[in-house]
Amino acid sequence: MTCAIEVNHVFFRYDEFAMEDINMQLHLCEHKALVGLNGSGKTTLFKLMLGLLEPDEGEIYIFDQKLGRENLWDVRKDIGFLFQNPDDQLFAPTVWEDVAFGPRNLGLPESEVGQRVTEALDFVRMTDLAHRPVNQMSHGQAKRVALAGILAMKPKILFLDEPFTGLDFPMVRSIFDIIQRLRDDGISVLFTTHNRFFIENWADSLIALKEGRVLFDGPTHKALNDAEVLEQIGDWDSLKREMAQKRVYDDTQ
């Protein structure tokens, strides 16, 4: 087994939008960037791989198990999904209770629940805030707590939706280090981003979607030399030039 996820010739249609002949692999321990402009199908692909949507055609395999209604809940246990906005994910009265929710929902004994919560909070360095109300944290702290809640479930795959959005540099570095340690633990990661810096420094490979189709799927270094792919993620050099030109224009006003 070399794949954590394999998507084979998947078609999905709703209203006027269609995803057509989607093929993708996420290998064991791989960090893969999923990019595309708004409306390209990134969220739909996430939902298909989570079993929240069912393909019209094609097959999706999670660790060699074909995803279907009969095994949906068992397969989904292997996948953790971090929302872009952690407020959509946190709901318990305190940090400890929120992280404990998932393991308790698995029916684990309270002793194991406590151990998993302790380990997860320690992993994301949030132990000191274990008893803080979830609505009294910064955005970055909430992001780490949401991630701790996922890790307490012991997933083998992580889906991260714009994991660095709204974070200052120290918090970005903190999340970056956490995900790097997860790679060392053998977890595969698929993440969305519009930031070329994170793609260059974090992604082993990249899949680009355009209007519901796969535009590119391959190594990061090849993706960043493809002009059409750069249009989907934003050319960082062009952006810097535009910013510099804007500063010059503003200085003359």
DRENVOTOR-948680 format. One record per residue: residue in three letters; z, x, y of N, C-alpha, C, O in turn. Coordinates in steps of 0.001 Angstrom, whole numbers, padded with zeros to 6 digits, always signed. Layout:
ALAZXYZXYZXYZXY/...
end
This chain:
MET+000000+000851-001199+000000+000000+000000+000000+000883+001245+000905+001697+001432/THR-001013+000723+002094-001103+001506+003329-001001+000633+004570-000867+001153+005678/CYS-001062-000679+004404-001088-001578+005552+000174-002420+005631+000629-002979+004633/ALA+000734-002502+006836+001780-003477+007093+001145-004847+007320+001650-005862+006840/ILE+000028-004864+008060-000707-006102+008328-002196-005840+008146-002713-004802+008558/GLU-002869-006792+007526-004321-006726+007400-004897-008100+007737-004540-009103+007120/VAL-005780-008129+008710-006446-009361+009138-007906-009251+008718-008612-008332+009133/ASN-008354-010195+007891-009704-010130+007326-010551-011334+007737-010291-012460+007315/HIS-011570-011082+008568-012580-012078+008923-011954-013420+009332-012293-014472+008789/VAL-011041-013355+010290-010335-014555+010744-011101-015233+011878-011517-014595+012846/PHE-011272-016546+011726-011861-017396+012758-010825-018448+013135-010113-018967+012275/PHE-010746-018755+014417-009836-019805+014876-010403-020410+016144-010809-019691+017057/ARG-010429-021728+016198-011014-022411+017349-010086-023511+017846-009497-024242+017050/TYR-009961-023622+019159-009299-024783+019748-009871-025006+021145-010089-024066+021909/ASP-010106-026276+021452-010761-026641+022712-012037-025810+022886-012903-025804+022011/GLU-012146-025115+024013-013357-024331+024260-013190-022858+023915-014114-022067+024106/PHE-011999-022480+023399-011757-021070+023069-011941-020849+021579-011587-021704+020768/ALA-012495-019697+021222-012696-019369+019812-012431-017890+019572-012843-017038+020359/MET-011740-017596+018479-011625-016228+017987-012555-016118+016787-012499-016937+015869/GLU-013403-015108+016801-014469-015042+015817-014476-013706+015087-014567-012639+015694/ASP-014378-013799+013769-014502-012662+012852-013572-011511+013250-014016-010384+013471/ILE-012270-011819+013336-011278-010823+013711-010871-010014+012481-010428-010568+011475/ASN-011029-008712+012581-010600-007788+011535-009701-006734+012154-010039-006156+013187/MET-008558-006480+011532-007605-005521+012091-006650-005058+011009-006326-005812+010091/GLN-006201-003816+011118-005162-003293+010239-004077-002615+011076-004367-001894+012031/LEU-002834-002860+010700-001695-002131+011247-001075-001381+010085-000530-001988+009163/HIS-001161-000053+010132-000696+000758+009011+000814+000991+009065+001460+000751+010085/LEU+001349+001456+007965+002765+001751+007885+003142+002805+008913+002490+003845+009004/CYS+004184+002547+009683+004730+003460+010699+003799+003658+011895+004075+004494+012755/GLU+002716+002914+011963+001756+003067+013061+002230+002333+014310+002854+001275+014228/HIS+001920+002916+015468+002099+002259+016756+000711+001934+017292-000082+002835+017566/LYS+000419+000639+017442-000923+000203+017823-000843-000638+019086-000016-001545+019181/ALA-001700-000341+020059-001772-001118+021294-002791-002237+021134-003881-002030+020601/LEU-002423-003422+021600-003316-004580+021620-003609-004892+023085-002711-005275+023836/VAL-004869-004727+023488-005215-004884+024904-006332-005899+025064-007037-006241+024115/GLY-006470-006366+026291-007503-007331+026637-007089-008068+027894-005900-008187+028190/LEU-008058-008557+028623-007779-009316+029828-007136-010646+029459-007205-011073+028306/ASN-006514-011300+030431-005924-012610+030183-006985-013555+029632-008097-013633+030155/GLY-006626-014271+028570-007572-015176+027939-008422-014544+026862-009315-015193+026318/SER-008159-013275+026539-008962-012584+025532-008570-012960+024106-009356-012783+023175/GLY-007330-013487+023933-006905-013902+022599-005709-013144+022050-005381-013290+020872/LYS-005046-012336+022875-003922-011532+022380-002783-012419+021854-002281-012208+020750/THR-002388-013403+022653-001288-014283+022242-001672-015098+021014-000847-015315+020126/THR-002904-015543+020962-003370-016302+019801-003314-015448+018541-002922-015934+017480/LEU-003705-014175+018649-003651-013284+017487-002215-013088+017029-001947-013099+015827/PHE-001285-012908+017966+000128-012814+017598+000554-014057+016809+001187-013949+015759/LYS+000201-015232+017327+000628-016476+016690+000020-016631+015296+000670-017149+014388/LEU-001211-016190+015129-001838-016240+013811-001107-015342+012825-000887-015726+011676/MET-000732-014152+013268-000054-013212+012373+001384-013616+012085+001961-013202+011080/LEU+001960-014424+012967+003304-014950+012750+003295-016251+011943+004351-016768+011580/GLY+002110-016770+011668+002013-018017+010938+002268-019243+011787+002424-020340+011249/LEU+002314-019085+013110+002503-020222+014005+001213-021012+014173+001234-022195+014511/LEU+000085-020336+013931-001221-020974+013883-001867-020620+012547-001593-019563+011979/GLU-002713-021495+012054-003377-021265+010768-004865-021021+011004-005511-021811+011692/PRO-005423-019946+010451-006846-019665+010672-007735-020777+010128-007414-021408+009121/ASP-008855-021007+010806-009862-021915+010268-010575-021262+009087-010946-021925+008119/GLU-010756-019963+009188-011358-019180+008115-010682-017812+008092-010105-017383+009091/GLY-010755-017129+006948-010226-015781+006843-008816-015738+006293-008195-016767+006026/GLU-008322-014504+006129-007022-014283+005499-006230-013240+006265-006789-012322+006865/ILE-004907-013404+006231-003984-012448+006834-002972-012029+005776-002361-012872+005119/TYR-002801-010720+005617-001869-010186+004626-000749-009430+005339-001000-008632+006241/ILE+000482-009693+004922+001649-008964+005409+002236-008220+004212+002754-008844+003286/PHE+002157-006894+004229+002589-006089+003086+001995-006623+001781+002705-006849+000802/ASP+000681-006816+001796-000104-007232+000626+000147-008673+000191-000414-009111-000814/GLN+000974-009419+000920+001164-010835+000618+000306-011669+001555+000391-011537+002776/LYS-000527-012536+000967-001353-013402+001793-000466-014408+002507+000328-015106+001876/LEU-000605-014478+003816+000201-015391+004622-000272-016828+004408-001452-017140+004565/GLY+000671-017692+004047+000344-019093+003828+001580-019958+003962+002688-019449+004130/ARG+001392-021254+003890+002509-022173+004092+003611-021978+003048+004790-022158+003353/GLU+003235-021615+001826+004216-021526+000750+005158-020333+000891+006274-020372+000373/ASN+004735-019281+001578+005596-018099+001707+005862-017733+003159+006310-016624+003452/LEU+005587-018665+004068+005651-018378+005501+007004-017828+005919+007061-016815+006616/TRP+008092-018468+005514+009413-018064+005968+009820-016723+005385+010446-015917+006074/ASP+009477-016465+004126+009824-015183+003514+009078-014036+004184+009663-012991+004467/VAL+007790-014232+004437+006982-013179+005053+007417-012939+006486+007450-011797+006945/ARG+007751-014010+007196+008105-013873+008608+009394-013078+008807+009620-012528+009885/LYS+010238-013014+007780+011472-012241+007892+011203-010753+008140+012058-010042+008668/ASP+010032-010299+007763+009689-008885+007933+009214-008556+009339+009013-007384+009660/ILE+009027-009582+010199+008446-009376+011520+009430-009766+012607+009992-010860+012580/GLY+009637-008871+013562+010432-009180+014744+009526-009252+015957+008613-008439+016102/PHE+009772-010228+016838+008918-010451+018005+009753-010397+019271+010635-011233+019471/LEU+009480-009415+020133+010177-009281+021406+009332-009911+022503+008230-009445+022792/PHE+009856-010984+023118+009143-011667+024184+009065-010786+025434+009886-009890+025631/GLN+008061-011060+026274+007933-010339+027531+009143-010585+028421+009648-009661+029057/ASN+009610-011838+028467+010787-012187+029258+011968-012398+028315+011969-013370+027559/PRO+012981-011514+028334+014109-011663+027406+014897-012947+027595+015592-013382+026677/ASP+014801-013572+028785+015507-014831+029012+015004-015935+028086+015705-016917+027844/ASP+013771-015767+027564+013227-016740+026620+013819-016556+025223+013595-017377+024333/GLN+014578-015471+025038+015046-015105+023708+016565-015174+023576+017077-015292+022462/LEU+017290-015103+024680+018746-015066+024649+019311-016438+024986+018884-017067+025955/PHE+020267-016905+024194+020781-018258+024430+022256-018415+024070+022870-019401+024477/ALA+022855-017469+023314+024249-017596+022902+025177-017262+024074+024729-016682+025064/PRO+026470-017621+023976+027397-017382+025089+027589-015904+025432+027682-015549+026608/THR+027649-015037+024410+027894-013616+024651+026859-012763+023926+026134-013238+023052/VAL+026812-011495+024311+025903-010543+023679+026139-010483+022163+025187-010547+021384/TRP+027398-010361+021749+027709-010239+020320+027237-011470+019565+026636-011350+018497/GLU+027501-012650+020106+027118-013888+019425+025599-014020+019343+025073-014542+018360/ASP+024903-013555+020360+023455-013661+020353+022851-012769+019274+021960-013190+018537/VAL+023341-011537+019187+022819-010612+018179+023189-011085+016772+022454-010831+015817/ALA+024323-011769+016645+024785-012247+015338+024020-013467+014852+024054-013781+013662/PHE+023326-014166+015758+022700-015433+015380+021714-015275+014223+021752-016042+013261/GLY+020834-014281+014317+019813-014091+013290+020393-013808+011915+020062-014510+010959/PRO+021258-012787+011787+021862-012512+010480+022640-013702+009916+022604-013954+008711/ARG+023336-014427+010777+024054-015617+010296+023079-016661+009769+023348-017341+008779/ASN+021940-016777+010449+020938-017752+010036+020332-017394+008679+019778-018252+007992/LEU+020444-016115+008299+019985-015684+006975+020992-016017+005879+020716-015841+004692/GLY+022172-016502+006293+023196-016852+005320+023989-015664+004804+024572-015722+003722/LEU+024009-014587+005579+024728-013386+005157+026234-013574+005318+026670-014329+006186/PRO+027037-012894+004490+028496-012960+004671+028897-012384+006019+028218-011505+006551/GLU+029992-012874+006568+030403-012491+007916+030644-010996+008034+030432-010418+009100/SER+031084-010362+006952+031315-008911+006998+030009-008159+007233+029976-007187+007988/GLU+028932-008609+006588+027641-007951+006788+027062-008296+008161+026425-007456+008797/VAL+027283-009523+008612+026851-009906+009961+027482-008973+010984+026797-008449+011863/GLY+028790-008769+010868+029487-007889+011802+028960-006467+011758+028822-005817+012795/GLN+028667-005987+010567+028148-004626+010435+026772-004496+011079+026490-003510+011759/ARG+025914-005496+010862+024567-005454+011436+024612-005535+012963+023863-004835+013645/VAL+025479-006377+013493+025599-006499+014944+026079-005183+015546+025539-004717+016549/THR+027088-004594+014930+027630-003324+015420+026563-002241+015410+026414-001504+016385/GLU+025818-002140+014312+024780-001117+014194+023661-001340+015215+023182-000388+015831/ALA+023243-002604+015393+022138-002900+016307+022524-002622+017757+021734-002051+018509/LEU+023728-003019+018152+024169-002760+019523+024347-001271+019778+024061-000784+020872/ASP+024813-000559+018782+024948+000893+018914+023577+001543+019050+023402+002487+019821/PHE+022600+001029+018291+021256+001608+018298+020626+001511+019677+019944+002434+020122/VAL+020861+000369+020363+020266+000184+021693+021235+000552+022806+020954+000325+023983/ARG+022368+001116+022434+023391+001588+023373+023902+000453+024272+023949+000580+025495/MET+024280-000649+023636+024826-001784+024379+026182-002212+023830+026617-003336+024079/THR+026848-001348+023098+028139-001686+022489+029173-002061+023541+029973-002970+023319/ASP+029172-001385+024672+030178-001636+025709+030059-003027+026326+031001-003519+026948/LEU+028881-003668+026149+028668-004985+026741+028690-006087+025688+028179-007182+025925/ALA+029276-005806+024531+029238-006751+023412+029802-008120+023765+029328-009131+023246/HIS+030802-008172+024637+031453-009443+024949+031062-010002+026317+031695-010928+026825/ARG+030008-009426+026907+029548-009913+028205+028691-011164+028020+027913-011237+027069/PRO+028817-012150+028912+027912-013310+028865+026460-012858+029023+026169-011953+029805/VAL+025562-013481+028288+024169-013033+028315+023505-013292+029670+022479-012686+029978/ASN+024074-014178+030472+023478-014462+031774+024037-013576+032882+023797-013826+034064/GLN+024786-012534+032497+025349-011617+033480+024877-010184+033227+025651-009233+033330/MET+023606-010052+032900+023034-008734+032639+021788-008522+033493+021167-009478+033957/SER+021442-007275+033689+020188-006944+034360+019030-007245+033406+019237-007487+032217/HIS+017818-007227+033945+016626-007478+033127+016520-006445+032001+016218-006787+030858/GLY+016771-005187+032338+016676-004134+031329+017730-004268+030255+017442-004067+029075/GLN+018949-004605+030644+020012-004813+029661+019677-005981+028744+019887-005908+027533/ALA+019153-007064+029327+018781-008226+028521+017680-007878+027529+017663-008381+026406/LYS+016760-007011+027953+015673-006590+027074+016237-005838+025869+015788-006045+024741/ARG+017204-004981+026100+017800-004212+024999+018608-005113+024070+018610-004910+022855/VAL+019289-006101+024630+020051-007030+023792+019105-007863+022935+019367-008085+021753/ALA+018002-008327+023528+017014-009082+022762+016463-008233+021619+016257-008730+020511/LEU+016227-006963+021893+015747-006054+020849+016813-005849+019778+016494-005775+018592/ALA+018073-005757+020186+019163-005626+019213+019211-006833+018285+019453-006691+017086/GLY+018979-008030+018845+018969-009234+018026+017885-009197+016964+018066-009704+015857/ILE+016755-008591+017309+015669-008437+016341+016038-007403+015280+015831-007623+014087/LEU+016589-006266+015731+016913-005187+014787+017989-005600+013794+018008-005117+012662/ALA+018883-006488+014207+019923-006958+013296+019338-007732+012119+020002-007908+011098/MET+018109-008189+012257+017415-008881+011168+016734-007901+010213+016231-008297+009162/LYS+016722-006617+010587+016117-005541+009794+014640-005802+009478+014251-005834+008310/PRO+013817-005988+010522+012383-006204+010296+011680-004900+009928+012197-003810+010175/LYS+010503-005029+009339+009673-003871+009010+008513-003724+009990+007858-002683+010045/ILE+008269-004788+010765+007190-004805+011752+007748-005357+013051+008531-006307+013045/LEU+007339-004755+014177+007733-005263+015489+006498-005638+016292+005562-004847+016407/PHE+006497-006851+016849+005522-007261+017847+006225-007220+019199+007257-007866+019383/LEU+005677-006470+020138+006274-006323+021461+005270-006785+022510+004180-006224+022625/ASP+005641-007809+023272+004762-008364+024296+005128-007763+025646+006149-008123+026232/GLU+004292-006841+026144+004537-006158+027415+005991-005668+027487+006741-006113+028356/PRO+006400-004766+026593+007817-004395+026494+008388-003694+027721+009606-003665+027893/PHE+007535-003126+028582+008038-002357+029716+007940-003103+031049+008291-002552+032093/THR+007471-004339+031021+007297-005102+032255+008636-005345+032942+009602-005770+032308/GLY+008684-005074+034238+009867-005361+035037+010983-004344+034912+012084-004577+035411/LEU+010723-003209+034252+011772-002205+034057+011570-001026+035003+010438-000644+035298/ASP+012686-000450+035481+012581+000780+036260+012406+001952+035292+012510+001787+034076/PHE+012138+003143+035852+011785+004276+035000+012884+004648+034003+012563+004870+032835/PRO+014179+004732+034397+015201+005072+033402+015259+004070+032254+015482+004455+031106/MET+015061+002789+032554+015109+001791+031496+013856+001871+030624+013932+001665+029413/VAL+012709+002168+031226+011490+002387+030440+011709+003522+029458+011370+003414+028280/ARG+012284+004620+029958+012546+005766+029083+013508+005387+027953+013355+005840+026818/SER+014489+004559+028271+015453+004120+027263+014766+003317+026163+014970+003583+024978/ILE+013941+002323+026555+013227+001513+025570+012253+002378+024782+012114+002227+023569/PHE+011577+003290+025486+010632+004209+024833+011337+004999+023738+010818+005118+022628/ASP+012511+005538+024038+013266+006321+023055+013704+005467+021873+013690+005927+020731/ILE+014094+004223+022145+014514+003318+021069+013359+003071+020101+013534+003148+018885/ILE+012175+002775+020649+011033+002485+019791+010604+003729+019025+010149+003627+017886/GLN+010744+004903+019636+010397+006140+018933+011324+006350+017741+010881+006805+016686/ARG+012599+006026+017897+013529+006145+016766+013202+005133+015677+013428+005398+014496/LEU+012672+003977+016064+012273+002989+015072+011097+003508+014240+011013+003237+013042/ARG+010196+004249+014877+009097+004855+014127+009659+005792+013057+009182+005810+011922/ASP+010673+006568+013432+011296+007483+012475+011925+006740+011307+012055+007280+010209/ASP+012318+005475+011561+012897+004648+010500+011836+003903+009702+012163+003132+008800/GLY+010555+004130+010031+009475+003549+009235+008990+002190+009674+008325+001504+008897/ILE+009300+001767+010908+008881+000454+011388+007505+000555+012065+007268+001450+012876/SER+006613-000366+011725+005294-000443+012344+005392-001292+013607+006136-002272+013645/VAL+004635-000911+014647+004735-001582+015943+003352-001951+016460+002437-001128+016474/LEU+003218-003205+016884+002023-003666+017588+002476-004176+018953+003289-005097+019026/PHE+001961-003588+020037+002441-003958+021363+001285-004221+022316+000235-003583+022243/THR+001508-005184+023219+000525-005457+024256+000932-004723+025524+002119-004545+025797/THR-000056-004305+026287+000214-003656+027569-001065-003637+028394-002171-003662+027855/HIS-000891-003593+029716-002003-003360+030634-001871-001982+031284-002596-001664+032227/ASN-000947-001169+030778-000633+000111+031398-001192+001251+030551-000759+001475+029421/ARG-002155+001961+031116-002806+003044+030382-001833+004165+030049-001997+004832+029028/PHE-000826+004389+030885+000144+005459+030627+000815+005277+029268+000948+006232+028503/PHE+001242+004035+028969+001929+003783+027709+000977+003901+026519+001375+004317+025431/ILE-000272+003532+026738-001260+003683+025671-001467+005164+025357-001475+005562+024192/GLU-001632+005971+026398-001881+007398+026206-000718+008099+025518-000925+009009+024715/ASN+000502+007679+025832+001678+008411+025383+002386+007785+024184+003340+008360+023659/TRP+001929+006620+023750+002696+005926+022717+001861+005413+021562+002343+005356+020431/ALA+000605+005036+021826-000203+004372+020806-000970+005382+019947-001630+006285+020463/ASP-000868+005210+018636-001695+005986+017707-003128+005470+017717-004085+006235+017600/SER-003251+004155+017859-004566+003516+017845-004551+002331+018794-003509+001964+019338/LEU-005724+001738+018984-005847+000644+019945-006869-000367+019431-007914+000003+018897/ILE-006550-001648+019600-007512-002705+019360-007689-003467+020666-006717-003909+021278/ALA-008927-003612+021080-009254-004310+022330-009972-005609+022000-010932-005624+021229/LEU-009493-006703+022596-010128-008008+022450-010863-008374+023734-010421-008063+024840/LYS-011982-009035+023556-012739-009539+024705-013311-010898+024328-014158-011005+023441/GLU-012840-011928+025010-013329-013296+024799-013270-013699+023335-014211-014287+022801/GLY-012141-013371+022686-011919-013811+021319-012598-012991+020242-012656-013413+019087/ARG-013110-011828+020599-013769-010954+019623-013193-009546+019732-012671-009154+020776/VAL-013294-008794+018641-012835-007407+018648-013906-006545+019304-015025-006427+018806/LEU-013541-005951+020423-014455-005059+021128-014367-003647+020574-015372-002942+020476/PHE-013139-003235+020208-012910-001875+019724-011672-001872+018850-010718-002600+019125/ASP-011675-001072+017810-010485-000840+016991-010586+000565+016427-011410+000840+015555/GLY-009730+001461+016938-009815+002838+016478-008801+003718+017169-007896+003219+017837/PRO-008942+005038+017017-007985+005983+017591-007918+005878+019111-008910+005568+019772/THR-006738+006140+019647-006518+006012+021088-007427+006923+021891-007967+006504+022915/HIS-007607+008160+021451-008393+009115+022247-009845+008651+022373-010489+008910+023390/LYS-010363+007970+021354-011726+007441+021449-011765+006222+022368-012717+006039+023126/ALA-010729+005394+022296-010673+004201+023148-010691+004576+024617-011342+003913+025424/LEU-009976+005642+024966-009855+006023+026370-011076+006768+026894-011123+007156+028061/ASN-012053+006962+026032-013333+007526+026463-014449+006494+026375-015629+006834+026460/ASP-014069+005240+026205-015029+004145+026096-014934+003301+027372-013914+002659+027623/ALA-015988+003310+028161-015960+002630+029466-015690+001139+029328-014990+000557+030156/GLU-016241+000513+028283-016051-000929+028125-014603-001257+027756-014069-002285+028174/VAL-013971-000380+026974-012556-000580+026644-011698-000406+027888-010762-001174+028111/LEU-012009+000591+028695-011236+000838+029907-011276-000364+030850-010313-000618+031574/GLU-012377-001096+030842-012454-002298+031671-011430-003334+031236-010950-004118+032055/GLN-011091-003342+029942-010146-004326+029422-008692-003938+029673-007815-004801+029682/ILE-008429-002642+029877-007050-002202+030101-006839-001692+031513-005702-001501+031943/GLY-007928-001470+032241-007805-000935+033594-007897+000568+033584-007106+001231+032914/ASP-008831+001113+034300-009017+002553+034384-007994+003123+035356-008078+002877+036559/TRP-007023+003888+034841-005922+004401+035646-006415+005275+036792-005877+005194+037897/ASP-007424+006109+036557-007945+006973+037622-008569+006138+038739-008380+006429+039920/SER-009312+005101+038357-009912+004229+039372-008840+003502+040161-008952+003334+041375/LEU-007793+003070+039455-006704+002371+040129-006032+003291+041151-005718+002866+042263/LYS-005815+004550+040771-005193+005494+041701-006088+005709+042919-005597+005813+044043/ARG-007400+005777+042695-008316+005962+043824-008273+004754+044753-008269+004897+045976/GLU-008240+003558+044154-008174+002341+044961-006887+002301+045770-006891+001901+046934/MET-005769+002722+045145-004495+002736+045856-004529+003733+046997-004018+003455+048081/ALA-005133+004905+046760-005227+005925+047801-006085+005433+048958-005741+005635+050122/GLN-007207+004784+048634-008086+004249+049673-007377+003175+050495-007549+003096+051712/LYS-006571+002343+049810-005839+001298+050516-004826+001906+051484-004640+001409+052594/ARG-004157+003015+051040-003189+003664+051932-003887+004235+053161-003378+004136+054277/VAL-005068+004838+052943-005814+005387+054065-006210+004270+055022-006087+004409+056239/TYR-006692+003144+054452-007086+002006+055278-005887+001460+056062-005993+001173+057255/ASP-004747+001322+055376-003558+000792+056035-003090+001719+057157-002625+001259+058200/ASP-003218+003028+056932-002747+003991+057941-003593+003968+059207-003150+004401+060270/THR-004834+003450+059079-005709+003410+060251-005568+002134+061061-006124+002012+062153/GLN-004801+001163+060505-004658-000128+061188-003556-000072+062240-003294-001068+062914/
end
